[in-house]
Amino acid sequence: MLFGSSEKKTGLLVVVLVIGLALLATSQVSNAVTTRVKVSNRNCKGPVEVSRFLFQRGGLPIAIKVLSPPRSIELDQTRTFTFELNNNPTAVTVNGQDDRERKFSVRVGMEARAEYRCGLIALTSSGGGTTEDNQQFQPDQSQARLPSRLQGISPGSSPEAVLNQLRNSGADLEVQGNRNNPKVGNVADPMLIGSLGSGFAATAYWVNGPGQLRAAVTWDRPSSPHVLLVISNSFNFCASVTPTGGGIEVSCDAPAANEPLTTIGNAPVPGNIFLVIAVKMSGPSQHYVLSLSG
């Protein structure tokens, strides 16, 4: 009788253990985040190669996926890359190269899409968190915020709309060059020295670029609030703001990946014709250096 009772207890424990493992597995599956990144090739005649995905949450890296060998995307094709992650990402940075072997790095937020020189990149996911959790870490609603006088400027704004917004907001605005006759026709590492008057002032430069543009503005007053705006002819957009604690540079050079986030939109910016605007929100007049590269 004792032996039989022991067998029954052992059998019961096995059943409980099996049920527990099944529930644990089910819980793990239900918490998995199915994340999809769609990459299209609309413009490049040769294949686009995609090699790496860096997933971020709240500005911090949470997963990296490397494709070896890289995956190719032919003209007029779209490929969907599906990953199972342990947490909801809020953005992904996609790395690869175009048909001319020019490398690109494009950051796109969740449920959003971003243009690059060959097409579009979009990010979606399902599972792994509540709606409230997703809303708390919405992409590109990071710590980076444009000053209130620039709130009408956003990704999707045309260069002309941005200039009009600056004028309407009361900026002392100077524009050098135009869309058909850019101020800068070669971005092989030029450096432009400019000056901004006292108060709310801006200087805009029309620039002809080689498919993408990196830009940075440097000045010598750490307490002076500056904003750099870069808008392409295809409405690709980047804005960089001075960190809360102050600084001497704003840059649309690389995607923001670490705190404090100071960049909004794509960096570097894809396109061929760009409007680059150095903005000083307030403070005394001062000189600055604008650096440009492809």
N, C-alpha and C positions, 0 to 999 in steps of 0.2 A: 504494500500500500504506500509506504514512504517512497519507494523507487518510482512508482507510478505518479505520485504527486510531484516529484522532482522533474519527471519528463514533461508533465503538463506545464509546470512553471517555465521550463526551458523553452518549450514550444511557444508559450505566450510571449516570452521575451523576444524570441526571434520574430514573431509577427509584429510586435510593437516596433522593433528595430527596423524591419522592412518598411513599415508604414511611415516611420519617422524619416528614413532616407528618401522615400518617395516624396514626402511633403517638402523636404529640404531641396530636392532636385527641382520640384515644381516651383518653389519659391525663387530659386536661382534663375530659372528660365523666365519667370514672370518679371524679374527685376532687370533682365538683360535689355540693353538699349540697341535696337536695330537702327543703325545710322547709315544713310545713303548720301553719297556725293555724286552728283551728275556733272559731267564735264563734256562740253560740246566743242566741236571744231567747225565753225561757220565761215572762217575767213582765210585760213592757211591752206595753201594748195598741197603741201606735203603733210605727213603725219605729225601730230602733236604727241609727245611722250610725257606721261605722268609717272612720277617716281616716288613721291612721298606725301603723306597726310599727317599733319600735326593737329590733333584735336585739343581744344582748350575749353576751360570752364571758368568763368569769372576772371579771365585774363591769365590763368595758370594752366600749363600743359597737363593733360590727363592721359593721353595716349598718343603713340606714334606708330604709323603703319608705313613700312617701306616696301615698295614693289620691285622685286629683282627677278627677272629683268623688268624695266619699265614697260607700262602698257601703252600701246599706240592707238591713236584716234585719227582716223582719216577724215578728209574734208566731207562736210555734210553728215557726219556721224556724231552720235551722243552715246557715251558709255556711262553706266551706273555702277559705282563701286559701293559694295555693301559690307559693313563691318558690324560686329557685335561688341559693344563696349560695356564697361561696368558702371558707367555714369553718363548722365545727359551732358553732351558738349553744348557750349554756347557759340562756338565758332570753330572753323577749321582753316588751316593754311595749307594750300596745295602747291607743291613744287613740281617743276618739270621743265621741258624745253620745247620751243616751237620748231617749225620746219626748217628754220635757218640756224638751229642750234643755239638760239638765244634763250637763256634761262629765265624763268618767271617764278614769282612767288606771290600768290593771291590769297588774301584772307576774306572769308565770307561768313556772315553770321547765320545762326539757325533760322530756318524758314525764310531765308533771303537768298538773293543771287547777286553775283558780281561779274562784271565784264573783265576779260583780259584780251590780249591782242588777237587771239584766235577765235574767241567765242564767249560762252557763259559758263559759270560754275555755280551750282546750287547745292544747299545743304538741308536735309530733312532728317528727322528721327522719330521713333515711336517707342513707347514703353519706358520703364525705368524711372518714373517719377510722376508726380501730380502736375496738373496744369499750373497750380500756384508756384510750384518749384521751378517750372520752366520759365514762368513770367518773371521770377525774381532775378534770373540771370539772362535777360534778353540780350542778344548779340547787338553790338554797336550801340547799345544804350549803356555803355560802360561808364567808368568815371569821367571819361573825356566828354566835355560839354562845351559847345560854343558859347561865348558871352551873349548876354541877352540882346545886345544890339545887332547880333548876327544870326538870331534864331530863324530868320526867314531863309537862310542859306542851308542847303542840305544836299545829300547825294541825289542826283537826278537833276539838279539845277544846271541850266546852261551857263556858259561864261557870261553872256550878256545879262542874264537874270541876276547873276552874282554882282556884276558891276552896278546894276540898277539898285539892288538892295543896299549896297554900300552908300551910294549917293543918297538914297531915301533915308538912310539912317544918320546922315549928317557927316559922313567921313570926308575929310580933305583928300580927294582922290586924284592921283595922276596916273594916266595910262600911257605906256610907251609901246609903240608899234600897233599893229592891228592884225586881224585874222589873215588877211591876204599878204601882208608885209610885216612879218614878225620882227620884233626887236632883236631876238637872238635866233640865228639860223643854224648854229652849230653848238651842240651841248657837250662837246668833248672837254669836259671839266672846266667850263668858264666860271669866273668869279666876278660878280657885279657889285660895285660899291655904290650904295645909295644913302639917302637921308630922308627922314620923316619929320614933319613939323610937329609942333607941340599939340597935345590933345589927341583926338581920334583922327588918325591919318593913315593913308594906304597908298602904295605904289603897285601898279599892275604891269606885268610884262607879258607880251605875246611871244611864245617860244615855239620853234619848230623842232620836234624831237624825233628820235630814231625808233619809235615803237613803244617806248616807255620813258618815264622821266623820274629821276630822283632829285629832290630839292631840299635845301636847308638854309635857314636864315640865322645868322649869329650877330649879337649885339653886345654892348659892354655895360648895361645897367641891369643887374639881376632882378631888381624889383619891378621892372617895366613889363606890363602884360602884352605879349605879342601873339599873333595868329598867322600861320602860313596856310594859304589856300592854293590848291592845284586842281584845275578843272580841264578835262580834255575835250576835244571836238566831239567825242562820242559820249560825253556826259560822265565819264569816269571821274571820280572825285576823291580828294584827300584833304583833310583839315588837321592841322597840328596846333595844339594850344600850349602855352606855358604851364608847367606844373604848378600846383597850388602853392608850393613853397618857393616859387621863383626859379629863374634859370637864365641862361644866356643863349639858348638855341631852341628853335622849333624845327622839326624835320619830317618830311614825307619821303623817307628813304627806305624803311623796312616796316613790315606789319608790327603793330604793338603786340607784345607777348607777355610782358611783365608789368607789375604795378610800379609806379602809378601809370595808368594808361593815359596817353596824351594824344593819340592819333585816332581819327575817325575816317573810315573808308579805306580805299585801296592804297597801299604804298609798297613799291613804287607804283606810279599811275600809268596804266596802259593808254596809248593813243599816239597821235602824230602832231597835232597842233594843240598847244596848251596855253591856258591863261594862268600865270603864277602871280600871286598877290601877297605882298608883305604888308601886314596890318599891325599898327600899334594902337591899342585901345585907349591909352591915356598916358599922361606923363610928359616930361619935357622933350624937345626935339633931340634927335640923336642919329648917328650914322649906323649903318648895318652892312653886312656882307651877305649876298645871296649866292649860294653855290649850286650849280646845276650839273647833272651827269646823266648818261643814258642807262 
